[in-house]
Amino acid sequence: MNKKTKQIFEVEEGETLVECLNRIREAGYYPVKRTEKPIFEEKIINGQKEYEPIDRKIIFEAKLIE
């Protein structure tokens, strides 16, 4: 079997960071990088488009434990 040496894990809705980190460890990986990406919502205010942050997406890059 050829396992991937790098894997991407995303914190799911309703999941805490600790739960995600435990899921990564149970899959046989360890986190090496954390990235946060904002999620914006487009709103029209006074006839102009404006973007407001409404949430964020947290993504972990993980390597295989050897």
N, C-alpha and C positions, 0 to 999 in steps of 0.2 A: 504494500500500500504506500502510495506517495501522498503524504499530507502536505498542505500548504505551510510554508514557514511564516507567512504573514497573513493576518486576518483582520477584518474591520468589524467592530462591534458598535452598535448604536444603542444608546439608552432608550428603552421602549417607554411608551406612554404609561404612566402610573408606576414605573420602576424607579427605585432610588439608585444613586451612584454605587452604593455598597452592594446592592443586589446585582447590578450589572458587572461589577468587578468580581463578585463570586461566580457569576455565570462564565466569565472569561477564564477564571482559574479552573473551574470544573471542566471546561472544554480543552484544557491542557495548554493554555496560553498565558502570557503575562503582558500587561499593558506597557507600551513604550512611548506613546504619544496621545495627548488629549486635545481635541479640537472642538471649539464651540462655534456654531453658525447661527446667526440670528434669523428669525422668520418674521417677515414683514407683511403687513396688511395695507392694501391700497385704499385710501379714502379720498373723497373729493370734498374739499373744504373751500368755500367761496369760489367755486369754479376751477380750482387748481388741484392737481393730484398731489397728495402727500402720502408718505409711507411711514407707518408707525410700527415699531417692533411689538409683536404680540407674544412671541415665544422664542425658544432657542432649541437647537438640536445639538446634543453632545455625542461625539463620536470618538471611540478609542481605536488606535492602531495597536495590534498585539502581535507578539512573536511566539512561536512554538517553544515550549519548554523542552529542552533536550536532555 
